[in-house]
Amino acid sequence: MKNVSGYEAISFLSKNYCGETWLAKRDGSEYLITELNAQHVIAGQIPAIKTLASSIHHSNICEFVELLETETGFFAIYRACKGRILAELIRTNGPLSQDRVIRISTQINAALAYMHKRMLIHGSLSPENILIDESSSDAVNLLNPLLNKAINNQGLDNSLLAYQSPEQLYGSAAEAQTDFYALGLCTQYMLTGNHAFDAGSPNMRQAICGSGLDQNKLMTLNPNLRNLIVHLTALDPSKRLASSEGLYSKLVGIENNVPPVPAPENKPAPQIIPIPQPVPPLEQTQNQNPFGSPAIKSSLFSKIPKWMLAAIPIVLIGILGVIIVPKLLKKTPAFIPQEIPGMAFVQGGSFIMGDDFNLGTEGGKPTHTVSLSPFYIGMSEVTQADWERVMGYNPSKWRDPNRPVESISWYEAITYCDKLSILEGLTPCYNSALWSTGRRSNSNQISINYGADGYRLPTEAEWEFAARGGTNDIPSRFAGGDNHLEFAWTESNSGGRTSVVKMLKPNELGIYDMSGNVWEWCWDWYAPYDNESLNDPLGPPRGNLRTLRGGSYIYNSGLCLVSFRSYRAPSAAFENIGFRVCRSLGSSSSKSYTNQADAHNEIRRLTTLWNDAHNNRDINAFTPLYGSNVLFYGEYLSPSQCTGNKDLVLNSSYDYFEQNLRNIEIIDKENGRIRVNFDKDVKADDLQASYPSYLEFADQNGSWKIVRESDRVTDRNLGIPSD
């Protein structure tokens, strides 16, 4: 390839299933161009691919520009992404560390989840079309999604088929499990530096479809990763992982050293590949009428005595008095908030977080209830004038003192917060003195003092609650209303650049530009939602990608919805990313007990129940013990996730399990919690271990619940404090 419609080839990058990929330049901008395998193109698929590829907008997928048809063939054009082709990276540097592999696989999985939710399949995933940006915490970008639909694999050279699944080689259409299969092979390649199947072997197709992945090649790997790879690459698609959420949970489990689960037996696949039936969407099952048909409901009402029917209006008035009036009163702050220039006060409350309009927004399901304490949030995004006054420089592309600062990383945003706090004599919320140079490669070491009175980034829940106007009572799609042109700068009205802040209408709380203009960094690591209720959630304690909210001036309005979620590596800094600041009301007073002895007796009883549940392998006994949001071995989990992990360990991993507690010590903590320290003696099959462990309990609605569970060994490995 040399020149195609004004695109000038610069350098060859890779040869993959879909064709050859080149770096090219046009009008001073760089692009990635894949020249499709001319002899194998199915031309009838090209129009559909153009339409579908144009609808893909995800931070881990190269942005599609156009699909050209010329006299010499078909060419897929993408905006250039930073990074090296994964295959070239492995060929040069050898296998990657487990931490890097999990970081990369998690991002690939996020991209696949985005596509699968839209009924789209990548179909040709391989190390030759994955880009890794080592300068940005191994940020991932996938090339050539959907192009497999335009390629007939019959007669293709073996070297291009090594990452095709058995069902694809049999001629069946690709499914979600097809992408998981390819991801499993890519994970194996990253860990070992060797391809699972020898592309030079004339028997490669038979190996892929017959014997499958040689598990002897995996024997040196972490058992958890080995079992995950075997699970992903099962010959029968119905035996593979069924969802990206399930894969994410397993990757997180491996990061946190959850004991391995036996992998499925890898039997040869049949000639006719079974296609799993689709699962009905969650919304459909939730909206089914549990009481049956209207006729049944009518018959029920016909049996109610008339005196009862006459009493219904009186009962309804009572309900209005008991439920609605207190809800209205709840909107009135219990105190007069301090006025902070440039910040809006948000009265705490409860709301439904997530995609409550069922619009299919990124990461918006399942919806769940979140309760928040009062807080302050910036009425506008931090401007360039604000930034330069504190930081002494301006990194922005679109220069104007009253435009939002942009092209700043997450690290730089929290550094600004701490520096501004110090300037105003407030207590900093972060330990960012260690990060004063801004862009670093690991933000797991940064901690937050949520109760400090200094400036900080909003949590993802605080951001959404503020964007919704501090209420769910009048739901709107954008921050202020349903007409985005009144409230948001998007690709349709921005002119391709940021805008001066506060130029459009504010939302109900007087906050501007929460939809559009620039993406806004939040504190949280990105992770899929759970359907459990949460109180003041801070998100997962560890991760690879930080959350972004609000959309920006270069994207369509669909990405500016109040429920839409995005994410980037914390070192990422682009001309459409900024932030706004937030403040807590200050630390709350410590809780005091009226009867300390009774509290300690109750904690002893619950700790005994917790230990007995292990020895009896009674998973249901764990459920009432856990609080609404548990820091479970370094990861914030819901009660159902905690019990799921217990089930995984007790009933799937070991034939024999026994544990006993020694040296039990009960400690009252200043934050009102009660901590139980103990030595735990564990016997699991042929393994025996003793190590110091602990539980923490908090009073939730009058009942003591476990809100933290871990041991000192795990905490030390994760680099988090045990006390």
Backbone hydrogen bonds, N-H to C=O, Kabsch-Sander energy under -0.5 kcal/mol:
donor,donor_aa,acceptor,acceptor_aa,energy
4,V,7,Y,-2.3
7,Y,4,V,-2.6
8,E,6,G,-0.6
8,E,25,K,-2.9
9,A,2,K,-3.3
9,A,7,Y,-0.6
10,I,23,L,-3.7
11,S,23,L,-1.5
13,L,21,T,-2.8
14,S,21,T,-1.5
16,N,19,G,-3.0
20,E,35,E,-1.6
21,T,14,S,-3.2
22,W,33,I,-2.7
23,L,11,S,-3.0
24,A,31,Y,-3.0
25,K,8,E,-2.1
26,R,29,S,-2.7
29,S,26,R,-2.1
31,Y,24,A,-2.9
32,L,78,Y,-2.8
33,I,22,W,-2.7
34,T,76,A,-2.6
35,E,20,E,-3.0
35,E,33,I,-0.6
36,L,34,T,-0.8
36,L,74,F,-1.9
37,N,18,C,-2.0
38,A,36,L,-0.7
40,H,37,N,-1.9
41,V,38,A,-0.9
42,I,150,A,-2.9
43,A,41,V,-0.9
45,Q,42,I,-2.0
46,I,43,A,-1.3
49,I,45,Q,-2.1
50,K,46,I,-2.4
51,T,47,P,-1.9
52,L,48,A,-2.6
53,A,49,I,-3.0
54,S,50,K,-1.7
55,S,51,T,-0.6
55,S,52,L,-1.1
56,I,53,A,-1.3
57,H,55,S,-0.6
61,I,58,H,-1.8
62,C,142,L,-2.3
65,V,77,I,-3.1
66,E,77,I,-1.0
68,L,66,E,-0.5
68,L,75,F,-2.9
70,T,68,L,-0.5
70,T,73,G,-3.1
73,G,70,T,-0.7
75,F,68,L,-2.4
76,A,34,T,-2.5
77,I,66,E,-3.2
77,I,75,F,-0.5
78,Y,32,L,-2.7
79,R,63,E,-2.4
80,A,30,E,-1.8
84,R,132,I,-2.6
86,L,130,I,-3.0
87,A,127,P,-2.3
89,L,85,I,-2.2
90,I,86,L,-2.4
91,R,87,A,-2.4
92,T,88,E,-1.9
93,N,89,L,-2.9
94,G,90,I,-2.4
96,L,190,M,-3.1
101,V,97,S,-2.4
102,I,98,Q,-2.6
103,R,99,D,-2.2
104,I,100,R,-2.6
105,S,101,V,-3.1
106,T,102,I,-2.4
107,Q,103,R,-1.3
108,I,104,I,-2.3
109,N,105,S,-2.6
110,A,106,T,-1.8
111,A,107,Q,-2.0
112,L,108,I,-2.4
113,A,109,N,-2.7
114,Y,110,A,-2.0
115,M,111,A,-1.9
116,H,112,L,-3.3
117,K,113,A,-2.2
118,R,114,Y,-0.6
118,R,115,M,-1.2
119,M,116,H,-1.9
120,L,115,M,-2.6
129,N,126,S,-1.9
130,I,127,P,-0.6
131,L,141,N,-3.1
132,I,84,R,-2.7
133,D,139,A,-2.8
134,E,132,I,-0.9
136,S,133,D,-1.6
137,S,134,E,-0.7
138,D,133,D,-0.9
139,A,133,D,-1.3
139,A,136,S,-0.6
141,N,131,L,-1.9
142,L,60,N,-1.9
143,L,129,N,-2.8
146,L,122,H,-1.1
147,L,144,N,-0.9
148,N,122,H,-0.7
149,K,146,L,-2.0
150,A,147,L,-1.9
151,I,148,N,-1.6
152,N,40,H,-2.7
153,N,151,I,-0.7
156,L,153,N,-1.8
160,L,157,D,-2.1
161,L,158,N,-2.0
162,A,158,N,-0.5
164,Q,161,L,-2.1
169,L,165,S,-2.0
170,Y,166,P,-1.7
171,G,168,Q,-1.0
172,S,167,E,-2.8
178,T,175,E,-0.9
179,D,175,E,-1.2
180,F,176,A,-1.7
181,Y,177,Q,-2.0
182,A,178,T,-2.0
183,L,179,D,-2.4
184,G,180,F,-2.3
185,L,181,Y,-1.9
186,C,182,A,-2.4
187,T,183,L,-2.5
188,Q,184,G,-2.2
189,Y,185,L,-2.3
190,M,186,C,-2.5
191,L,187,T,-1.9
192,T,188,Q,-2.1
193,G,189,Y,-2.7
199,A,197,F,-0.8
201,S,198,D,-1.8
204,M,201,S,-1.4
207,A,203,N,-2.1
208,I,204,M,-2.6
209,C,205,R,-2.4
210,G,206,Q,-2.1
211,S,206,Q,-0.6
212,G,207,A,-2.8
215,Q,213,L,-0.8
217,K,214,D,-1.7
218,L,215,Q,-1.7
219,M,216,N,-0.9
221,L,218,L,-2.0
226,R,222,N,-2.9
227,N,223,P,-2.6
228,L,224,N,-2.1
229,I,225,L,-2.7
230,V,226,R,-2.2
231,H,227,N,-2.3
232,L,228,L,-2.5
233,T,229,I,-2.0
234,A,231,H,-0.8
239,K,236,D,-2.2
240,R,237,P,-1.6
247,L,243,S,-1.6
248,Y,244,S,-2.8
249,S,245,E,-2.3
250,K,246,G,-1.7
251,L,247,L,-2.4
252,V,248,Y,-2.5
253,G,249,S,-2.3
254,I,250,K,-2.2
255,E,251,L,-2.1
256,N,252,V,-1.7
257,N,254,I,-1.4
258,V,253,G,-3.0
267,K,265,E,-1.3
269,A,209,C,-0.7
273,I,271,Q,-0.7
284,Q,281,P,-0.7
285,T,281,P,-1.4
286,Q,282,L,-2.3
287,N,283,E,-1.9
288,Q,285,T,-0.6
292,G,289,N,-1.3
297,K,293,S,-1.9
298,S,294,P,-2.5
299,S,295,A,-2.2
300,L,296,I,-1.9
301,F,297,K,-2.2
302,S,298,S,-2.2
303,K,299,S,-0.7
303,K,300,L,-0.9
304,I,301,F,-1.4
308,M,305,P,-0.8
309,L,305,P,-1.7
310,A,306,K,-2.4
311,A,307,W,-0.9
312,I,308,M,-0.7
312,I,309,L,-0.9
315,V,311,A,-2.2
316,L,312,I,-2.7
317,I,313,P,-2.1
318,G,314,I,-2.0
319,I,315,V,-2.4
320,L,316,L,-2.5
321,G,317,I,-2.1
322,V,318,G,-2.3
323,I,319,I,-3.1
324,I,319,I,-0.8
325,V,320,L,-2.0
327,K,323,I,-1.5
328,L,324,I,-2.2
329,L,325,V,-2.7
330,K,326,P,-2.0
331,K,327,K,-0.5
331,K,328,L,-1.2
332,T,329,L,-1.7
340,I,338,Q,-0.5
343,M,340,I,-2.2
344,A,377,I,-3.3
346,V,375,F,-3.2
347,Q,345,F,-0.6
349,G,372,L,-0.8
351,F,370,V,-2.1
353,M,351,F,-0.7
353,M,368,H,-3.1
355,D,364,G,-2.7
356,D,354,G,-2.0
358,N,355,D,-1.2
364,G,361,T,-2.1
368,H,353,M,-1.7
370,V,351,F,-2.5
371,S,534,L,-2.7
372,L,349,G,-2.6
375,F,346,V,-2.0
376,Y,583,R,-2.9
377,I,344,A,-2.2
378,G,581,V,-2.8
379,M,342,G,-2.8
382,V,579,F,-2.5
384,Q,403,R,-2.2
385,A,401,P,-2.2
387,W,383,T,-2.5
388,E,384,Q,-2.7
389,R,385,A,-1.9
390,V,386,D,-1.2
390,V,387,W,-0.6
391,M,387,W,-3.5
392,G,388,E,-1.6
399,R,397,K,-1.2
403,R,400,D,-1.8
405,V,382,V,-2.6
407,S,574,F,-2.1
407,S,577,I,-0.7
408,I,577,I,-0.9
410,W,570,P,-1.8
411,Y,570,P,-1.1
413,A,409,S,-1.9
414,I,410,W,-2.1
415,T,411,Y,-2.0
416,Y,412,E,-2.3
417,C,413,A,-1.9
418,D,414,I,-2.2
419,K,415,T,-2.4
420,L,416,Y,-2.8
421,S,417,C,-2.1
422,I,418,D,-2.3
423,L,419,K,-2.2
424,E,420,L,-1.7
425,G,422,I,-1.4
426,L,421,S,-3.2
429,C,455,Y,-0.6
431,N,447,S,-0.8
434,L,431,N,-1.5
435,W,432,S,-2.1
436,S,433,A,-0.8
438,G,435,W,-2.4
439,R,437,T,-1.2
440,R,438,G,-0.7
446,I,443,S,-1.0
449,N,429,C,-3.1
450,Y,448,I,-0.9
452,A,449,N,-1.6
454,G,427,T,-1.2
455,Y,417,C,-0.5
456,R,582,C,-2.1
463,W,459,T,-2.6
464,E,460,E,-2.2
465,F,461,A,-2.5
466,A,462,E,-2.5
467,A,463,W,-2.5
468,R,464,E,-2.1
469,G,466,A,-1.6
470,G,465,F,-3.0
478,F,481,G,-1.8
480,G,478,F,-1.8
484,H,482,D,-0.9
486,E,483,N,-1.7
487,F,483,N,-0.6
487,F,484,H,-0.9
488,A,484,H,-3.1
489,W,515,S,-0.6
490,T,488,A,-0.7
491,E,555,Y,-2.3
493,N,490,T,-1.4
494,S,490,T,-1.9
497,R,494,S,-0.5
501,V,402,N,-2.4
503,M,500,V,-0.6
505,K,486,E,-2.2
507,N,511,I,-2.2
510,G,507,N,-2.1
512,Y,379,M,-3.4
516,G,514,M,-0.5
516,G,550,G,-3.7
517,N,489,W,-2.4
518,V,516,G,-1.5
519,W,576,N,-3.1
520,E,549,R,-2.4
521,W,578,G,-1.9
522,C,547,T,-2.2
523,W,458,P,-2.1
525,W,540,P,-0.6
526,Y,545,L,-3.1
529,Y,365,K,-0.6
534,L,369,T,-2.2
536,D,371,S,-3.2
546,R,568,R,-2.6
547,T,524,D,-2.5
548,L,566,S,-2.7
549,R,520,E,-1.9
550,G,564,F,-0.6
553,Y,517,N,-2.1
555,Y,552,S,-1.4
559,L,556,N,-1.6
560,C,557,S,-1.9
561,L,558,G,-0.6
562,V,477,R,-2.5
564,F,561,L,-1.3
565,R,362,E,-1.3
566,S,548,L,-2.1
568,R,546,R,-2.1
572,A,569,A,-2.3
577,I,574,F,-1.8
578,G,519,W,-3.6
582,C,456,R,-2.4
583,R,376,Y,-2.3
584,S,452,A,-0.6
584,S,454,G,-0.5
585,L,374,P,-0.5
599,A,595,N,-1.8
600,H,596,Q,-2.4
601,N,597,A,-2.3
602,E,598,D,-2.2
603,I,599,A,-2.1
604,R,600,H,-2.3
605,R,601,N,-2.1
606,L,602,E,-2.4
607,T,603,I,-2.4
608,T,604,R,-2.1
609,L,605,R,-2.1
610,W,606,L,-2.4
611,N,607,T,-2.2
612,D,608,T,-2.8
613,A,609,L,-2.3
614,H,610,W,-1.1
615,N,611,N,-1.8
616,N,612,D,-2.6
617,R,613,A,-0.5
617,R,614,H,-0.8
618,D,613,A,-1.8
619,I,617,R,-1.0
621,A,618,D,-0.8
622,F,619,I,-1.4
623,T,619,I,-0.7
625,L,622,F,-1.7
626,Y,622,F,-0.9
626,Y,623,T,-0.8
627,G,706,I,-2.9
630,V,637,L,-2.9
631,L,707,V,-2.7
632,F,630,V,-1.4
632,F,635,E,-2.8
633,Y,631,L,-0.8
633,Y,709,E,-3.3
635,E,632,F,-1.0
637,L,630,V,-3.1
637,L,635,E,-0.5
642,C,638,S,-2.2
643,T,639,P,-2.5
644,G,640,S,-1.9
645,N,641,Q,-2.1
646,K,642,C,-2.0
647,D,643,T,-2.5
648,L,644,G,-2.1
649,V,645,N,-2.1
650,L,646,K,-3.1
651,N,647,D,-2.2
652,S,647,D,-0.7
652,S,648,L,-0.7
653,S,648,L,-0.8
654,Y,649,V,-0.7
658,E,683,K,-2.3
660,N,681,D,-2.0
662,R,679,D,-2.6
665,E,677,N,-2.7
667,I,675,R,-2.9
669,K,673,R,-2.8
672,G,669,K,-1.6
674,I,697,F,-2.2
675,R,667,I,-2.9
676,V,695,L,-3.2
677,N,665,E,-2.8
677,N,675,R,-0.5
678,F,693,S,-2.1
679,D,662,R,-2.8
680,K,691,Y,-2.5
681,D,660,N,-2.9
681,D,679,D,-0.5
682,V,680,K,-0.6
682,V,689,A,-3.2
683,K,658,E,-3.0
684,A,687,L,-2.3
685,D,656,Y,-1.5
687,L,684,A,-2.7
689,A,682,V,-2.3
691,Y,680,K,-1.7
693,S,678,F,-3.3
694,Y,710,S,-2.2
695,L,676,V,-2.0
696,E,708,R,-2.3
697,F,674,I,-3.1
698,A,705,K,-2.4
700,Q,698,A,-0.8
700,Q,703,S,-3.1
701,N,699,D,-0.6
703,S,700,Q,-1.1
705,K,698,A,-2.6
706,I,625,L,-3.2
707,V,696,E,-2.9
708,R,696,E,-1.3
709,E,631,L,-2.1
710,S,694,Y,-1.7
712,R,692,P,-2.0
715,D,711,D,-2.2
716,R,712,R,-2.2
717,N,713,V,-2.2
718,L,714,T,-2.2
719,G,715,D,-1.0
720,I,715,D,-2.2
